[in-house]
């Protein structure tokens, strides 16, 4: 019922915007469309479910995730996401939010890796636990500025690897992330493609993920966004929670330093 309402609102918004399409650019109309829907962002439902999952006792050990340390101390969520990815001493590696959630589900709740990553992305007939928790956790950093550290050697290493992957061309179409996201003014169909080498673009793009995608009726995380980029480049699909995705995320997050975080947002 919720999804039907969302699609109805989307249809109304598009219909209302149609007469103005001749006067304004497609980009302006897409922005207006998002604004019309923003007050009732369904991502709030994912946030509520995420809070329940975060506080619920689960796994073989029957404990909650409230002692999970996301970088600012056990259970501290405020401001945690805007400093991720980061180096975690207990794991001896740089982790993004989703990697860290997997780690906590395994080490605190006693889940196996297979159990902790069984359903990373929601789809028809499947409900993800990860996406709601990501929505809940990231919402706790809304309004705060991105402040990703590269002071630790492993953080600098992750950044440099992510940068190399961003520019690496391969696959059937000889694409790289940079093919679409290193030039000003590019678009695909009606969608503007942010230039991630331009700090303003990087800030505007990165700080609006995760997001509720109207076309899919789901909240989508940064892992999902990058996974889909690899798919469109015709690259092999990355393993969920892989260091490859974390490295690219590190490069993008650092590029967005200083931007005000405003997610979960709303996307087409």
Secondary structure, DSSP 4 states (H G I P E B T S, - for coil): -HHHHHHHHHHHHHHHHHGGGGTS-HHHHHHHHHHHHHTT-THHHHHHHHHHHHHS-BTTTTB-STT-BSSSSBT--TTTGGG-SEEETTTTEEE-HHHHHHHHHHHTT---HHHHTTT-S-BTTB--SHHHHHHHHHHTTTTPBP-----SHHHHHHHHHHHHHHH--BTTTTB-HHHHHSSTT-EETTEE---TTSHHHHHHHHTT-SEEETTTTEEE-HHHHHHHHHHHTTPPPPPTT-HHHHHHHHHHHHHTTTPBP--SEEE-
